[in-house]
Amino acid sequence: MHFEVPVLRRVLESILAFDCGFDQVDVTTALNSLTREDYAKNAPVFRTVIRLGDEPRPNHVYTYKRRPTTAELEALRALYSERGTCFDR
């Protein structure tokens, strides 16, 4: 799966598990492996940690072949804020 824009981890997990049919445990294990130093050196997927809203834990954002731009991260923050007005948590 090659994604062109930054994707929140929870969205990526949902796409892989529910849309593509991968096992949830396998998806979590694979995404967790991206944080290992030995894997991360050769991976075309970058993980960035950001805070969204008032969530107590940081969120992971994944991008393919590049790091996200500041504008993309700000757009994610704005979308997250808008989400709060449209959906219940």
Contacts in CASP RR format, 6 or more apart in sequence:
PFRMAT RR
TARGET T0000
AUTHOR 0000-0000-0000
METHOD contacts of the structure
MODEL  1
MHFEVPVLRRVLESILAFDCGFDQVDVTTALNSLTREDYAKNAPVFRTVI
RLGDEPRPNHVYTYKRRPTTAELEALRALYSERGTCFDR
1 15 0 8 1.000
1 16 0 8 1.000
1 20 0 8 1.000
2 64 0 8 1.000
3 12 0 8 1.000
3 62 0 8 1.000
3 63 0 8 1.000
3 64 0 8 1.000
4 64 0 8 1.000
5 63 0 8 1.000
5 72 0 8 1.000
6 48 0 8 1.000
6 61 0 8 1.000
6 62 0 8 1.000
6 63 0 8 1.000
6 68 0 8 1.000
6 72 0 8 1.000
6 73 0 8 1.000
6 76 0 8 1.000
7 15 0 8 1.000
7 61 0 8 1.000
7 62 0 8 1.000
7 63 0 8 1.000
8 59 0 8 1.000
8 60 0 8 1.000
8 61 0 8 1.000
8 62 0 8 1.000
8 76 0 8 1.000
9 31 0 8 1.000
9 59 0 8 1.000
9 60 0 8 1.000
9 61 0 8 1.000
9 62 0 8 1.000
10 59 0 8 1.000
12 31 0 8 1.000
12 62 0 8 1.000
13 24 0 8 1.000
13 27 0 8 1.000
13 28 0 8 1.000
13 31 0 8 1.000
16 22 0 8 1.000
16 27 0 8 1.000
17 23 0 8 1.000
17 24 0 8 1.000
17 27 0 8 1.000
31 60 0 8 1.000
31 62 0 8 1.000
33 39 0 8 1.000
34 40 0 8 1.000
34 43 0 8 1.000
34 45 0 8 1.000
34 47 0 8 1.000
34 62 0 8 1.000
35 47 0 8 1.000
40 47 0 8 1.000
44 64 0 8 1.000
44 65 0 8 1.000
45 62 0 8 1.000
45 63 0 8 1.000
45 64 0 8 1.000
45 65 0 8 1.000
46 62 0 8 1.000
46 63 0 8 1.000
46 64 0 8 1.000
46 65 0 8 1.000
46 66 0 8 1.000
46 67 0 8 1.000
46 68 0 8 1.000
47 60 0 8 1.000
47 61 0 8 1.000
47 62 0 8 1.000
48 60 0 8 1.000
48 61 0 8 1.000
48 62 0 8 1.000
48 63 0 8 1.000
48 67 0 8 1.000
48 68 0 8 1.000
48 73 0 8 1.000
49 58 0 8 1.000
49 59 0 8 1.000
49 60 0 8 1.000
49 61 0 8 1.000
50 58 0 8 1.000
50 59 0 8 1.000
50 61 0 8 1.000
50 73 0 8 1.000
50 76 0 8 1.000
50 77 0 8 1.000
51 58 0 8 1.000
51 59 0 8 1.000
52 59 0 8 1.000
52 76 0 8 1.000
52 77 0 8 1.000
52 80 0 8 1.000
53 77 0 8 1.000
53 80 0 8 1.000
53 81 0 8 1.000
61 68 0 8 1.000
61 73 0 8 1.000
61 76 0 8 1.000
END
